[in-house]
């Protein structure tokens, strides 16, 4: 009985991890074009206007879990470069 409860708790934790890893809880309501240090960013999510959110934005999630709402990649070259870097590093880490 205890092993079933432990298995269910573990499954719940795993599912919660997947859900929070890819989905923003809230939309970015405003953005900034201020650069942030690349070394503090863990991952990103691109928010498209009209797909559940009012504005387009890039949500950079820091290594400590803070969400930074930055300009959409179509507006800032440095944002596109950060995203390319993060995607390259993500593929290396998964391999």
Backbone as JSON, one array per atom type, in Angstrom:
{
  "sequence": "XXXXXXXXXXXXXXXXXXXXXXXXXXXXXXXXXXXXXXXXXXXXXXXXXXXXXXXXXXXXXXXXXXXXXXXXXXXXXXXXXXXXXXXXXXXXXXX",
  "N": [[0.82, -1.2, 0.0], [1.91, 1.27, 0.81], [3.87, 1.55, -1.11], [2.38, 1.97, -3.4], [1.22, 4.45, -2.9], [3.52, 6.02, -2.77], [4.4, 5.71, -5.41], [2.32, 6.99, -6.8], [2.61, 9.61, -5.82], [5.16, 10.21, -6.82], [4.64, 10.08, -9.58], [2.87, 12.24, -9.77], [4.6, 14.39, -9.15], [6.42, 14.23, -11.29], [4.71, 14.73, -13.49], [3.87, 17.33, -12.87], [6.3, 18.64, -13.09], [6.8, 18.42, -15.87], [4.64, 19.92, -16.83], [5.09, 22.52, -15.81], [7.49, 23.14, -16.99], [7.24, 23.88, -19.67], [5.14, 25.68, -20.01], [3.96, 28.92, -19.6], [2.77, 30.4, -16.64], [1.38, 32.79, -16.49], [0.69, 35.39, -18.88], [3.13, 37.53, -20.4], [2.73, 40.87, -19.73], [3.87, 43.26, -20.3], [6.93, 44.37, -21.81], [10.53, 44.6, -21.89], [13.39, 46.01, -23.53], [15.81, 45.83, -22.5], [18.99, 44.46, -22.1], [19.86, 41.35, -20.61], [22.14, 39.46, -18.61], [23.45, 36.71, -20.34], [24.4, 34.48, -19.02], [22.76, 34.08, -16.81], [20.43, 32.99, -17.7], [18.29, 30.24, -18.08], [16.38, 28.95, -19.71], [13.91, 29.51, -22.34], [10.78, 30.9, -23.48], [8.78, 31.61, -26.2], [6.33, 33.95, -26.59], [3.48, 34.37, -28.39], [1.54, 36.93, -29.81], [-2.0, 37.0, -29.68], [-2.36, 34.31, -29.34], [-3.6, 33.42, -26.97], [-2.43, 35.32, -25.42], [-2.0, 38.88, -25.09], [0.17, 40.34, -26.14], [3.21, 39.96, -28.09], [6.13, 38.35, -26.96], [9.28, 37.49, -25.34], [9.88, 35.17, -22.96], [12.3, 34.88, -20.74], [13.59, 32.5, -18.63], [15.18, 32.49, -15.63], [18.04, 30.95, -14.02], [17.35, 30.74, -11.39], [14.67, 30.62, -11.51], [13.15, 32.91, -12.02], [10.98, 34.85, -14.07], [11.59, 36.72, -16.89], [10.35, 39.21, -18.85], [10.89, 39.95, -22.07], [11.53, 41.75, -25.12], [9.93, 40.6, -28.16], [11.4, 38.07, -30.28], [11.37, 38.87, -32.96], [11.76, 41.56, -32.88], [14.21, 42.24, -31.74], [17.58, 41.72, -32.37], [19.53, 40.73, -30.6], [18.0, 39.19, -28.88], [17.17, 37.1, -30.54], [19.7, 35.97, -31.0], [20.36, 35.1, -28.39], [18.38, 33.16, -28.06], [19.07, 31.3, -30.06], [21.55, 30.47, -29.02], [20.72, 29.32, -26.57], [19.11, 27.21, -27.51], [20.99, 25.68, -28.94], [22.69, 24.88, -26.82], [20.87, 23.45, -25.29], [20.34, 21.24, -26.9], [22.87, 20.03, -26.87], [23.05, 19.33, -24.16], [21.05, 17.43, -23.95], [21.99, 15.35, -25.47]],
  "CA": [[0.0, 0.0, 0.0], [2.78, 2.44, 0.88], [4.58, 1.69, -2.38], [1.43, 2.55, -4.37], [1.11, 5.88, -2.59], [4.79, 6.62, -3.19], [4.41, 5.74, -6.88], [1.4, 8.04, -7.23], [3.24, 10.89, -5.51], [6.24, 10.4, -7.79], [4.0, 10.39, -10.85], [2.37, 13.61, -9.68], [5.73, 15.31, -9.2], [6.93, 14.2, -12.66], [3.74, 15.42, -14.35], [3.94, 18.75, -12.55], [7.56, 19.13, -13.67], [6.62, 18.61, -17.31], [3.68, 21.0, -17.08], [5.67, 23.84, -15.53], [8.69, 23.35, -17.78], [6.97, 24.39, -21.01], [3.99, 26.56, -20.09], [3.95, 30.08, -18.71], [1.58, 30.48, -15.8], [0.71, 34.01, -16.92], [1.27, 36.03, -20.04], [3.86, 38.78, -20.2], [1.84, 41.99, -20.01], [4.73, 44.3, -20.85], [8.28, 43.87, -22.05], [11.63, 45.54, -21.93], [14.43, 45.62, -24.48], [17.05, 45.86, -21.74], [19.72, 43.19, -22.13], [20.16, 40.67, -19.36], [23.3, 38.58, -18.83], [23.12, 35.39, -20.87], [24.79, 33.44, -18.07], [21.73, 33.83, -15.79], [19.24, 32.43, -18.35], [18.25, 28.78, -18.16], [15.57, 28.55, -20.86], [13.05, 30.58, -22.85], [9.49, 30.6, -24.12], [8.35, 32.72, -27.05], [4.9, 34.21, -26.45], [2.96, 34.99, -29.61], [0.32, 37.71, -29.63], [-3.18, 36.4, -30.27], [-2.45, 32.88, -29.02], [-3.86, 33.37, -25.54], [-1.81, 36.49, -24.79], [-2.23, 40.11, -25.85], [1.37, 40.86, -26.8], [4.29, 39.04, -28.36], [7.24, 38.57, -26.02], [10.13, 36.37, -25.03], [10.02, 34.98, -21.51], [13.54, 34.21, -20.34], [13.49, 31.97, -17.27], [16.53, 32.48, -15.08], [18.45, 29.73, -13.33], [16.67, 30.68, -10.09], [13.23, 30.5, -11.76], [12.47, 34.18, -12.26], [10.58, 35.06, -15.46], [11.9, 38.06, -17.39], [9.61, 39.47, -20.09], [11.76, 40.71, -22.95], [10.95, 41.97, -26.45], [9.76, 39.44, -29.04], [12.6, 37.89, -31.1], [11.27, 39.59, -34.24], [12.07, 42.97, -32.67], [15.57, 42.45, -31.24], [18.55, 40.73, -32.84], [20.2, 40.08, -29.47], [17.09, 38.17, -28.35], [17.31, 35.96, -31.46], [20.99, 35.34, -30.75], [20.26, 34.38, -27.12], [17.56, 31.97, -28.27], [19.91, 30.34, -30.8], [22.53, 29.93, -28.08], [20.03, 28.43, -25.62], [18.67, 26.01, -28.22], [22.2, 24.87, -29.19], [23.13, 24.3, -25.55], [19.85, 22.5, -24.86], [20.56, 20.02, -27.69], [24.1, 19.42, -26.37], [22.78, 18.76, -22.85], [20.18, 16.25, -24.1], [22.73, 14.28, -26.16]],
  "C": [[0.86, 1.27, 0.0], [3.52, 2.65, -0.44], [3.66, 2.28, -3.46], [1.28, 4.05, -4.16], [2.37, 6.61, -3.04], [4.86, 6.74, -4.71], [3.49, 6.84, -7.41], [1.98, 9.44, -6.96], [4.35, 11.21, -6.5], [5.68, 10.76, -9.16], [3.47, 11.82, -10.87], [3.47, 14.64, -9.8], [6.3, 15.38, -10.62], [6.0, 14.96, -13.6], [3.77, 16.93, -14.12], [5.2, 19.37, -13.14], [7.44, 19.36, -15.16], [5.7, 19.78, -17.6], [4.31, 22.36, -16.86], [6.88, 24.13, -16.39], [8.41, 24.05, -19.1], [5.87, 25.45, -21.08], [4.15, 27.72, -19.11], [2.66, 30.07, -17.9], [0.74, 31.67, -16.23], [1.39, 34.52, -18.19], [2.13, 37.22, -19.6], [2.92, 39.91, -20.6], [2.59, 43.19, -20.57], [6.14, 43.73, -20.97], [9.29, 44.99, -21.93], [12.61, 45.08, -23.0], [15.79, 45.66, -23.82], [17.71, 44.48, -21.75], [19.92, 42.66, -20.72], [21.37, 39.77, -19.62], [22.87, 37.18, -19.27], [23.4, 34.3, -19.85], [23.73, 33.16, -17.0], [20.5, 33.12, -16.37], [19.36, 30.92, -18.48], [17.51, 28.31, -19.41], [14.69, 29.72, -21.29], [11.73, 30.02, -23.37], [9.12, 31.82, -24.94], [6.83, 32.79, -26.96], [4.43, 34.94, -27.7], [1.66, 35.73, -29.3], [-0.85, 36.99, -30.31], [-3.32, 34.9, -30.02], [-2.61, 32.72, -27.51], [-3.28, 34.54, -24.78], [-1.97, 37.7, -25.7], [-1.03, 40.59, -26.65], [2.36, 39.73, -27.1], [5.47, 39.37, -27.45], [8.13, 37.34, -25.98], [10.23, 36.3, -23.51], [11.31, 34.21, -21.29], [13.36, 33.77, -18.89], [14.92, 31.83, -16.75], [16.81, 31.15, -14.37], [17.83, 29.61, -11.95], [15.15, 30.7, -10.25], [12.47, 31.79, -11.97], [12.17, 34.34, -13.74], [10.82, 36.52, -15.84], [11.21, 38.23, -18.74], [10.4, 40.45, -20.95], [11.05, 40.85, -24.31], [10.88, 40.66, -27.25], [11.0, 39.31, -29.92], [12.55, 38.62, -32.44], [11.66, 41.05, -34.11], [13.52, 43.23, -32.29], [16.51, 41.35, -31.7], [19.22, 40.01, -31.67], [19.32, 39.01, -28.84], [17.16, 36.92, -29.23], [18.62, 35.22, -31.22], [20.99, 34.56, -29.44], [19.48, 33.08, -27.3], [18.34, 30.9, -29.03], [20.92, 29.67, -29.87], [21.87, 28.93, -27.12], [19.6, 27.13, -26.28], [19.85, 25.1, -28.55], [22.65, 24.17, -27.92], [22.15, 23.25, -25.05], [20.03, 21.18, -25.59], [21.81, 19.29, -27.21], [23.85, 18.72, -25.04], [21.91, 17.51, -22.93], [20.92, 15.07, -24.74], [23.59, 13.47, -25.22]]
}
